[in-house]
Amino acid sequence: MSETTPGWNETPDHTPPEDVTTEDPTAPEQTGRGHTGSEQTAQDGTRPRLERVVLISSYSGAELEAAESLEELEALTHSAGAVVLDRVLQHRSHPDPNTYFGPGKSHDLKRVVARLSADTVVADSELSPSQRRDLEEIVGVKVIDRTAVILDIFSQHATSKEGKAEVELARLQYLLPRLRGWGQSMSRQAGGQVGSGGAGMGSRGPGETRLELDRRRIHARMARLRKQISNFQVARDAKRSSRVRNRVPSIAIVGYTNAGKSSLLNRLTAADALVEDALFATLDPTVRTAQTPDGRPFTITDTVGFIRHLPHQLVEAFRSTLEEIAMADALVHVVDASHTDPARQLATVRDVLGELSVRHLAEIVVFAKADLIDDARRAELCYLEPQAVLVSTLTGEGLPELLDRVSAVVPAPAVEMTILVPYENGEILSRLHVGGRVLATDYREDGTLVTALVHPHEVDALSPLRVAAPVTVAHTCSDDDEG
């Protein structure tokens, strides 16, 4: 934190008047990571302070599970640029349909908010529009839910044009049924902070800066975004078709957010993907090339991290990006070995993979950050997933074993062919060197005679060039005697 940034619990120098903007709600987002923290200042030059948040949860199961979910929500809130002051839980068979909490607990929450001078209440589940509105009327401050926080983080961290379009579409899908009665919290922006004429988390990003948004304009904007994303898909398919044409095998890294996926990609490929101890630090897929121990090339893709209760709007909006997973030959499923509940991380990611219909792909489970755990935890993890690989990108532990496992699942060329490639078809030779294994080469007057191992799906395409394999006659002493 820079010297000009107020502390987590500092109060603002003073509270500036509300500033209701009149900019187009469907215009591209103007705030982001570069406008949070100490870099964002109020128009009158005063220092903003971090948004002050109270987390709430209505749960019907075990309290420990609810507490763990709130721990994750707190981490999400920090990633969004706010500070958590307190947590309030209520055990109920189901949330109150009107105010989420029951009437008595809602007024208790009001007193907590007033005592701590909180700006925002964040619920650990998705609220209906009426629940959010009614609870907001009781507590007197902005009320948002877990989905809004996640969407807020995505708005900050999206960097590519495609990522920004996908996030904007997800936010508009979330906003559409919540237009009525959203209140003053929809009319301001603060980039994750308050005290600068803004409303902070849940009120940032495209499509939410004017209360008088109308559904027709949002539907029109969503249609334009879908068309834009489909155009990005054409470019992505073109890049992917090049890999498919050359039959470069593909591995996708999947896993819970902040599990160590980008660190693993960097260690395996010397890439420069962003590594940060924060949830959803990277959103856009990163594709790099690596080699198996026996020299076969393959691509490895780092994808967006998953999380429990991942908003369905994001799964839908990021479907084109997540198709990188569906096109993979195998998955490297990264789990944080030091996490308090790695089994839940495994289950959550596998649930999302099921939604994407890719559970049939070969899966290599990797427990990352192995340098942070003791022998007892190692034994526990090996019992949880006996075939998993324990890896540390810091020490290099487990990386050779992981590459051996990848080598075993990466498709290998298995059909031997001898073909005569005309000199004007040099691209065929390139494909053989990239996607196959060249065993012998003979440059002749009529072309290049190549013996190579190819993938089964290449046989039909190469059959017109197939020739009989050259026969080598062994020379023996008896041949000289007969001569």
Helices and strands as residue ranges (DSSP letters): G 33-35, G 37-39, E 49-59, H 63-80, E 82-91, H 103-116, E 120-123, H 129-139, E 142-145, H 146-157, H 161-175, G 176-178, G 184-186, E 193-194, H 215-245, E 250-255, H 261-269, E 286-291, E 297-302, H 312-317, H 319-326, E 330-336, H 342-355, E 362-368, G 370-372, H 375-384, E 389-390, H 399-409, E 415-421, G 423-425, H 426-435, E 437-444, E 447-454, G 456-458, H 459-462, G 463-465, H 477-482
